[in-house]
Amino acid sequence: MKPTNPEDPNLPVWLDDEACPVSCTEKVKVLNENYRELRQLAQDTLEDGVLMGCSEAQLRELFHELIDSLKTDYGNR
């Protein structure tokens, strides 16, 4: 059975590089909050774009490209 996020089953379980759940409560809390905020911003942007006549398919493609283009300066820890 897939593990569920104890705070909200609709959120992912945050994993480290060894596929073990992140156990620090404060880290999980921050990750959950950031995920919720990003999801809401993406939802609002998608809806705004569609209401302004943009192609939903193009918006989704651009969102994927945006996420795929993100880089971190921290590397794998």
NUSE-911392 format. One record per residue (C-alpha): y, z, x; residue in one letter; residue number from 1. Coordinates in nm, 3 decimals. Layout:
BEGIN
<atom v="Y" w="Z" u="X" rest="A" nr="NUM"/>
...
***
This chain:
BEGIN
<atom v="0.000" w="0.000" u="0.000" rest="M" nr="1"/>
<atom v="0.347" w="-0.093" u="0.128" rest="K" nr="2"/>
<atom v="0.561" w="0.213" u="0.213" rest="P" nr="3"/>
<atom v="0.863" w="0.275" u="-0.008" rest="T" nr="4"/>
<atom v="1.205" w="0.402" u="0.083" rest="N" nr="5"/>
<atom v="1.215" w="0.768" u="-0.027" rest="P" nr="6"/>
<atom v="1.578" w="0.741" u="-0.135" rest="E" nr="7"/>
<atom v="1.540" w="0.426" u="-0.344" rest="D" nr="8"/>
<atom v="1.228" w="0.212" u="-0.389" rest="P" nr="9"/>
<atom v="1.452" w="-0.096" u="-0.422" rest="N" nr="10"/>
<atom v="1.563" w="-0.055" u="-0.060" rest="L" nr="11"/>
<atom v="1.355" w="-0.152" u="0.243" rest="P" nr="12"/>
<atom v="1.176" w="0.097" u="0.465" rest="V" nr="13"/>
<atom v="1.364" w="0.076" u="0.794" rest="W" nr="14"/>
<atom v="1.131" w="0.008" u="1.087" rest="L" nr="15"/>
<atom v="1.172" w="0.036" u="1.463" rest="D" nr="16"/>
<atom v="1.047" w="-0.225" u="1.712" rest="D" nr="17"/>
<atom v="0.696" w="-0.078" u="1.694" rest="E" nr="18"/>
<atom v="0.693" w="-0.115" u="1.313" rest="A" nr="19"/>
<atom v="0.717" w="0.261" u="1.263" rest="C" nr="20"/>
<atom v="0.952" w="0.391" u="0.995" rest="P" nr="21"/>
<atom v="1.285" w="0.527" u="1.116" rest="V" nr="22"/>
<atom v="1.255" w="0.896" u="1.042" rest="S" nr="23"/>
<atom v="1.606" w="1.028" u="1.102" rest="C" nr="24"/>
<atom v="1.750" w="1.108" u="0.760" rest="T" nr="25"/>
<atom v="2.108" w="1.036" u="0.864" rest="E" nr="26"/>
<atom v="2.016" w="0.698" u="1.016" rest="K" nr="27"/>
<atom v="1.828" w="0.600" u="0.700" rest="V" nr="28"/>
<atom v="2.123" w="0.712" u="0.488" rest="K" nr="29"/>
<atom v="2.366" w="0.493" u="0.688" rest="V" nr="30"/>
<atom v="2.129" w="0.194" u="0.682" rest="L" nr="31"/>
<atom v="2.081" w="0.230" u="0.306" rest="N" nr="32"/>
<atom v="2.455" w="0.250" u="0.246" rest="E" nr="33"/>
<atom v="2.525" w="-0.053" u="0.467" rest="N" nr="34"/>
<atom v="2.250" w="-0.252" u="0.295" rest="Y" nr="35"/>
<atom v="2.387" w="-0.171" u="-0.050" rest="R" nr="36"/>
<atom v="2.741" w="-0.268" u="0.055" rest="E" nr="37"/>
<atom v="2.627" w="-0.595" u="0.214" rest="L" nr="38"/>
<atom v="2.417" w="-0.683" u="-0.091" rest="R" nr="39"/>
<atom v="2.709" w="-0.619" u="-0.326" rest="Q" nr="40"/>
<atom v="2.948" w="-0.822" u="-0.111" rest="L" nr="41"/>
<atom v="2.699" w="-1.110" u="-0.096" rest="A" nr="42"/>
<atom v="2.647" w="-1.089" u="-0.474" rest="Q" nr="43"/>
<atom v="3.023" w="-1.093" u="-0.539" rest="D" nr="44"/>
<atom v="3.074" w="-1.385" u="-0.300" rest="T" nr="45"/>
<atom v="2.792" w="-1.583" u="-0.460" rest="L" nr="46"/>
<atom v="2.931" w="-1.528" u="-0.809" rest="E" nr="47"/>
<atom v="3.288" w="-1.610" u="-0.700" rest="D" nr="48"/>
<atom v="3.174" w="-1.930" u="-0.533" rest="G" nr="49"/>
<atom v="2.975" w="-2.044" u="-0.836" rest="V" nr="50"/>
<atom v="3.266" w="-1.963" u="-1.070" rest="L" nr="51"/>
<atom v="3.495" w="-2.170" u="-0.846" rest="M" nr="52"/>
<atom v="3.261" w="-2.467" u="-0.870" rest="G" nr="53"/>
<atom v="3.067" w="-2.438" u="-0.544" rest="C" nr="54"/>
<atom v="2.701" w="-2.529" u="-0.525" rest="S" nr="55"/>
<atom v="2.483" w="-2.220" u="-0.552" rest="E" nr="56"/>
<atom v="2.224" w="-2.387" u="-0.329" rest="A" nr="57"/>
<atom v="2.486" w="-2.452" u="-0.059" rest="Q" nr="58"/>
<atom v="2.616" w="-2.095" u="-0.079" rest="L" nr="59"/>
<atom v="2.265" w="-1.958" u="-0.035" rest="R" nr="60"/>
<atom v="2.201" w="-2.192" u="0.258" rest="E" nr="61"/>
<atom v="2.525" w="-2.083" u="0.424" rest="L" nr="62"/>
<atom v="2.440" w="-1.715" u="0.371" rest="F" nr="63"/>
<atom v="2.105" w="-1.771" u="0.546" rest="H" nr="64"/>
<atom v="2.279" w="-1.952" u="0.832" rest="E" nr="65"/>
<atom v="2.531" w="-1.669" u="0.862" rest="L" nr="66"/>
<atom v="2.261" w="-1.402" u="0.885" rest="I" nr="67"/>
<atom v="2.058" w="-1.610" u="1.130" rest="D" nr="68"/>
<atom v="2.365" w="-1.652" u="1.353" rest="S" nr="69"/>
<atom v="2.431" w="-1.278" u="1.389" rest="L" nr="70"/>
<atom v="2.383" w="-1.136" u="1.738" rest="K" nr="71"/>
<atom v="2.374" w="-0.786" u="1.874" rest="T" nr="72"/>
<atom v="2.504" w="-0.662" u="2.206" rest="D" nr="73"/>
<atom v="2.249" w="-0.382" u="2.208" rest="Y" nr="74"/>
<atom v="1.931" w="-0.586" u="2.255" rest="G" nr="75"/>
<atom v="1.592" w="-0.437" u="2.181" rest="N" nr="76"/>
<atom v="1.580" w="-0.068" u="2.246" rest="R" nr="77"/>
***
